[in-house]
Amino acid sequence: MFIYQHIPCFAKSTVHGTVKEKPGFNAGEDAAALRKAIEGIGTTEKTLIDILTQRSNAQRQLICKAYQDATGRTLCDDLEGDTHGHFEDILVALVTPPAKFDCQEFIRAIKGAGTNESILIELFASRSNHQIKLSVVYFPETGRALIHDLKSEVSGDFEKTLLILAEGKRVESTNVDVAKAKEDAKILYEAGEKKWGTDESKFIDILCHRSVPQLRQTLVEYKSLSGKTLQESIEREMSGRLEEILVAIVKCVKSVPAYLAERLYKSMKGAGTTESTLTRIIVSRSELDLQEIKAEYKKLFGTSLYSDIEPCVCSFGFSCLQVMCFQIECI
């Protein structure tokens, strides 16, 4: 059993999620209603959506226990057997403990035909030390630490960056040392823009170890020193997956909600909707900062997340995401 509490070092302490604990919650009643919806003639999708999208993850875990006690079956197994496609993926994600869900996403990124580096970049760049340590500690299929398999799938400076982040050793102090920020900005400038050839190790060390508040000050000092943003310099001096993950870290230092809003936009505006990205971000952030992600999405792209999601997913899948994003009655 994964025990997990979201403690995001990249976000403010105030939680701006859209999914809250339901007052007057009764796990037994919800489990019985879900059982009826699944075992009846034809699955009652509205019941599944209404219950699973309007309970906190902690409450869903209690429902799962009550369901298994009553039926001898897991709710996850029954959902997988009775629903299909993206709708099934969303419901299964909802009843999965957050750390286990992240772990499964890590696994999905490194198993199968080719490594999905974009998932690794998103997860490692946007998660806190606490979240990373819980989700990468164990690989259920092999009994090995996930880092063991990560080493066999990536290489070079990209591997070095991921492994440092996987150790979860980013400083978590809220104190800002302006003199240190100036020093780090100078180190980064001299390792990149000011020299022939780039010393990537300096960028990796500073961006992977300094606290988020400290890095925010470093971004200010770097712009003052060089006349460019650090992101612009990374994009000029580097390429490939290393460039992508360092840029992602910089974006998350500035605003995780804005970074994830951009990820959502790209998942829907590319060649075919990446439904797994929609599910991962909306489910995993629904109790954290989805309100802020929605606001950043509107600010960045001039349209609502709601209006962009609707044409991209199946009707029942849209209903799930709709309720989680907006907490309004569906169907």
C-alpha positions as CSV (number, residue, x, y, z in Angstrom):
1,M,0.0,0.0,0.0
2,F,1.4,3.4,-1.0
3,I,0.9,6.1,1.6
4,Y,1.2,9.5,0.0
5,Q,0.8,13.1,0.8
6,H,1.3,15.9,-1.7
7,I,3.9,18.3,-0.4
8,P,4.9,20.3,-3.6
9,C,8.1,22.3,-3.1
10,F,7.4,24.0,-6.4
11,A,4.1,25.4,-5.4
12,K,2.8,27.8,-2.8
13,S,1.6,26.2,0.4
14,T,-2.0,27.1,-0.3
15,V,-3.7,24.2,-2.1
16,H,-5.7,25.3,-5.2
17,G,-7.2,22.0,-6.3
18,T,-10.6,21.5,-7.7
19,V,-11.4,18.2,-6.0
20,K,-12.1,18.4,-2.3
21,E,-13.1,15.9,0.4
22,K,-16.9,15.2,0.3
23,P,-18.7,16.2,3.5
24,G,-20.7,13.4,5.1
25,F,-18.7,10.8,3.2
26,N,-19.7,7.2,3.6
27,A,-17.4,4.7,2.0
28,G,-19.8,1.8,2.4
29,E,-22.6,3.6,0.7
30,D,-20.4,4.7,-2.2
31,A,-19.0,1.2,-2.6
32,A,-22.5,-0.3,-2.7
33,A,-23.6,2.3,-5.3
34,L,-20.5,1.5,-7.5
35,R,-21.2,-2.2,-7.2
36,K,-24.8,-1.7,-8.4
37,A,-23.6,0.5,-11.2
38,I,-21.1,-2.1,-12.4
39,E,-23.0,-5.4,-11.8
40,G,-26.3,-4.2,-13.2
41,I,-27.5,-4.6,-16.8
42,G,-25.2,-2.2,-18.5
43,T,-22.8,-0.1,-16.6
44,T,-24.2,3.1,-15.2
45,E,-21.5,5.5,-16.2
46,K,-23.1,8.5,-14.4
47,T,-22.8,6.8,-11.0
48,L,-19.1,6.0,-11.6
49,I,-18.4,9.6,-12.7
50,D,-20.4,11.2,-9.9
51,I,-18.7,9.2,-7.1
52,L,-15.1,8.8,-8.3
53,T,-14.6,12.4,-9.5
54,Q,-16.2,14.1,-6.5
55,R,-14.2,12.3,-3.7
56,S,-10.7,13.0,-2.6
57,N,-8.1,10.3,-3.4
58,A,-7.9,9.4,0.3
59,Q,-11.7,8.9,0.3
60,R,-11.4,6.8,-2.9
61,Q,-9.0,4.5,-1.1
62,L,-11.5,3.9,1.6
63,I,-14.1,3.2,-1.0
64,C,-11.8,0.6,-2.6
65,K,-11.3,-1.1,0.7
66,A,-15.1,-1.2,1.4
67,Y,-15.7,-2.5,-2.2
68,Q,-13.2,-5.3,-1.8
69,D,-14.5,-6.2,1.6
70,A,-18.0,-6.5,0.2
71,T,-17.2,-8.3,-3.1
72,G,-13.9,-10.0,-2.7
73,R,-12.8,-8.2,-5.9
74,T,-10.8,-5.0,-6.3
75,L,-12.6,-2.0,-7.7
76,C,-9.7,-1.4,-10.1
77,D,-10.1,-4.9,-11.6
78,D,-13.9,-4.4,-12.0
79,L,-13.5,-1.0,-13.6
80,E,-10.9,-2.5,-16.1
81,G,-13.3,-5.3,-16.9
82,D,-16.4,-3.1,-17.3
83,T,-15.2,0.1,-19.0
84,H,-13.0,0.7,-22.0
85,G,-10.6,3.2,-23.6
86,H,-9.8,6.6,-22.2
87,F,-12.8,6.4,-19.9
88,E,-11.3,3.3,-18.3
89,D,-7.9,4.9,-18.0
90,I,-9.3,7.9,-16.2
91,L,-11.3,5.8,-13.7
92,V,-8.4,3.5,-13.0
93,A,-6.1,6.6,-12.4
94,L,-8.7,8.0,-10.0
95,V,-8.7,4.9,-7.8
96,T,-4.9,4.5,-7.8
97,P,-3.0,6.1,-4.9
98,P,-1.0,9.1,-6.2
99,A,2.5,7.7,-5.5
100,K,1.6,4.4,-7.2
101,F,0.1,6.3,-10.1
102,D,3.3,8.3,-10.6
103,C,5.3,5.1,-10.3
104,Q,3.2,3.5,-13.0
105,E,3.8,6.6,-15.2
106,F,7.5,6.3,-14.7
107,I,7.3,2.6,-15.6
108,R,5.2,3.4,-18.7
109,A,7.8,5.9,-19.8
110,I,10.7,3.5,-19.7
111,K,9.2,0.2,-20.7
112,G,8.0,-1.0,-24.1
113,A,9.2,0.1,-27.5
114,G,11.4,3.1,-26.8
115,T,11.7,5.4,-23.8
116,N,9.1,8.2,-23.6
117,E,11.5,10.9,-22.5
118,S,8.8,13.6,-22.4
119,I,7.0,11.8,-19.6
120,L,10.2,11.5,-17.6
121,I,11.0,15.2,-18.1
122,E,7.5,16.3,-17.0
123,L,7.5,14.1,-13.9
124,F,11.0,14.8,-12.7
125,A,10.8,18.6,-13.5
126,S,7.4,19.2,-11.9
127,R,7.5,16.9,-8.8
128,S,8.8,17.7,-5.3
129,N,11.5,15.7,-3.6
130,H,8.8,14.1,-1.5
131,Q,6.8,13.0,-4.5
132,I,9.8,11.7,-6.4
133,K,11.2,9.7,-3.5
134,L,7.8,7.9,-3.0
135,S,7.2,7.2,-6.6
136,V,10.6,6.0,-7.8
137,V,11.5,3.8,-4.8
138,Y,10.1,0.6,-6.0
139,F,9.3,-1.1,-9.3
140,P,6.6,-3.7,-8.6
141,E,7.2,-5.8,-11.7
142,T,10.8,-6.5,-11.0
143,G,11.3,-5.8,-7.3
144,R,14.1,-3.4,-8.2
145,A,14.4,0.4,-7.6
146,L,13.1,2.2,-10.6
147,I,16.4,4.1,-10.9
148,H,18.1,0.7,-11.7
149,D,16.0,0.5,-14.9
150,L,16.3,4.2,-15.6
151,K,20.1,3.8,-16.0
152,S,19.6,1.3,-18.7
153,E,17.2,3.5,-20.7
154,V,18.9,6.9,-20.8
155,S,22.5,8.1,-21.1
156,G,24.9,11.0,-21.0
157,D,24.1,14.3,-19.4
158,F,20.4,13.6,-19.7
159,E,20.8,10.5,-17.6
160,K,23.0,12.4,-15.1
161,T,20.3,15.1,-14.7
162,L,17.5,12.6,-14.2
163,L,19.5,10.6,-11.6
164,I,20.3,13.7,-9.6
165,L,16.6,14.6,-9.6
166,A,15.6,11.0,-8.7
167,E,17.7,11.2,-5.6
168,G,15.4,14.0,-4.3
169,K,18.2,16.1,-2.9
170,R,17.1,19.5,-4.0
171,V,17.5,22.0,-1.1
172,E,14.0,22.8,0.3
173,S,14.8,26.0,2.3
174,T,12.7,29.0,1.7
175,N,15.6,31.3,2.4
176,V,17.1,33.3,-0.4
177,D,20.8,34.2,-0.5
178,V,21.1,37.0,-3.0
179,A,24.9,36.9,-3.0
180,K,24.8,33.2,-3.8
181,A,22.3,33.8,-6.5
182,K,24.7,36.4,-8.1
183,E,27.5,33.9,-7.8
184,D,25.5,31.1,-9.4
185,A,24.4,33.5,-12.2
186,K,28.0,34.3,-12.9
187,I,29.0,30.6,-12.9
188,L,26.2,29.9,-15.4
189,Y,27.1,32.8,-17.6
190,E,30.8,31.8,-17.7
191,A,29.9,28.2,-18.3
192,G,27.7,29.1,-21.3
193,E,27.3,32.4,-23.1
194,K,30.8,33.7,-22.2
195,K,32.9,30.8,-23.3
196,W,33.5,28.7,-26.4
197,G,31.7,25.5,-25.8
198,T,29.3,24.9,-22.9
199,D,30.1,23.4,-19.5
200,E,26.8,21.5,-19.1
201,S,27.8,20.2,-15.6
202,K,27.5,23.6,-14.1
203,F,24.0,24.0,-15.3
204,I,23.0,20.5,-14.1
205,D,24.5,21.0,-10.7
206,I,22.9,24.4,-10.0
207,L,19.5,23.7,-11.5
208,C,19.1,20.3,-9.8
209,H,20.3,21.1,-6.3
210,R,19.3,24.7,-5.5
211,S,16.0,25.5,-3.8
212,V,13.2,26.9,-5.9
213,P,13.2,30.3,-4.2
214,Q,17.0,30.5,-4.6
215,L,16.7,29.6,-8.3
216,R,14.1,32.2,-8.9
217,Q,16.5,34.8,-7.6
218,T,19.2,33.3,-9.7
219,L,17.0,33.8,-12.8
220,V,16.7,37.5,-12.0
221,E,20.5,37.9,-11.4
222,Y,21.3,36.0,-14.7
223,K,19.0,38.3,-16.7
224,S,20.7,41.3,-15.1
225,L,24.2,40.0,-15.8
226,S,23.7,38.6,-19.3
227,G,20.9,40.6,-20.8
228,K,19.2,37.2,-21.7
229,T,16.9,34.9,-19.8
230,L,18.5,31.7,-18.6
231,Q,16.0,29.8,-20.7
232,E,17.1,31.7,-23.8
233,S,20.7,30.8,-23.0
234,I,20.0,27.1,-22.5
235,E,18.1,27.0,-25.8
236,R,21.1,28.7,-27.5
237,E,23.8,26.6,-25.9
238,M,22.3,23.1,-25.7
239,S,20.2,20.7,-27.7
240,G,18.3,17.5,-27.4
241,R,16.9,16.0,-24.3
242,L,19.3,17.8,-22.0
243,E,18.1,21.1,-23.3
244,E,14.5,20.0,-22.9
245,I,14.8,18.9,-19.3
246,L,16.8,22.0,-18.2
247,V,14.3,24.3,-19.9
248,A,11.5,22.3,-18.2
249,I,13.2,22.8,-14.8
250,V,13.5,26.6,-15.4
251,K,9.8,26.8,-16.4
252,C,8.8,24.9,-13.3
253,V,10.9,27.2,-11.1
254,K,9.0,30.1,-12.5
255,S,5.5,28.4,-12.4
256,V,4.6,24.7,-12.3
257,P,1.0,25.5,-13.2
258,A,2.1,27.5,-16.3
259,Y,4.4,24.6,-17.4
260,L,1.6,22.0,-17.0
261,A,-0.8,24.3,-18.8
262,E,1.6,24.3,-21.7
263,R,1.9,20.5,-21.6
264,L,-1.9,20.2,-21.7
265,Y,-2.1,22.6,-24.6
266,K,0.5,20.7,-26.6
267,S,-1.1,17.4,-25.9
268,M,-4.3,18.6,-27.6
269,K,-2.9,20.7,-30.4
270,G,-0.4,18.3,-31.9
271,A,-1.0,15.5,-34.4
272,G,-3.7,13.6,-32.4
273,T,-4.6,14.1,-28.8
274,T,-2.3,12.6,-26.2
275,E,-5.0,11.4,-23.9
276,S,-2.6,9.9,-21.4
277,T,-1.1,13.4,-20.8
278,L,-4.5,14.9,-20.2
279,T,-5.3,12.1,-17.7
280,R,-2.0,12.3,-15.9
281,I,-2.0,16.0,-15.4
282,I,-5.6,16.6,-14.5
283,V,-5.9,13.6,-12.2
284,S,-2.5,14.1,-10.4
285,R,-3.1,17.9,-10.0
286,S,-6.8,17.9,-9.2
287,E,-6.2,18.2,-5.4
288,L,-3.1,20.4,-5.7
289,D,-3.2,23.3,-8.2
290,L,-5.6,22.6,-11.0
291,Q,-7.4,25.9,-10.4
292,E,-4.1,27.7,-11.1
293,I,-3.4,25.5,-14.1
294,K,-6.8,26.5,-15.6
295,A,-6.0,30.2,-15.0
296,E,-2.6,29.9,-16.6
297,Y,-4.1,28.1,-19.5
298,K,-6.5,30.9,-20.1
299,K,-3.8,33.5,-19.7
300,L,-1.3,31.8,-22.0
301,F,-3.6,30.6,-24.8
302,G,-6.7,32.9,-24.6
303,T,-9.1,30.0,-24.4
304,S,-10.5,27.9,-21.6
305,L,-9.2,24.4,-20.8
306,Y,-12.8,23.2,-20.8
307,S,-13.5,24.3,-24.4
308,D,-10.2,22.7,-25.6
309,I,-10.7,19.4,-23.9
310,E,-14.3,18.8,-25.1
311,P,-13.6,17.9,-28.7
312,C,-10.5,15.9,-27.9
313,V,-11.8,13.0,-25.8
314,C,-14.7,10.6,-25.7
315,S,-18.0,11.7,-24.1
316,F,-17.6,9.8,-20.8
317,G,-13.9,10.6,-20.6
318,F,-14.8,14.3,-21.1
319,S,-17.5,14.1,-18.4
320,C,-14.8,12.8,-15.9
321,L,-12.3,15.5,-16.8
322,Q,-15.1,18.1,-16.9
323,V,-16.2,17.4,-13.3
324,M,-12.6,17.3,-12.0
325,C,-11.7,20.6,-13.7
326,F,-14.9,22.4,-13.0
327,Q,-16.8,20.5,-10.3
328,I,-20.1,20.9,-12.1
329,E,-22.9,18.4,-12.6
330,C,-22.4,16.3,-15.7
331,I,-24.5,14.1,-18.1
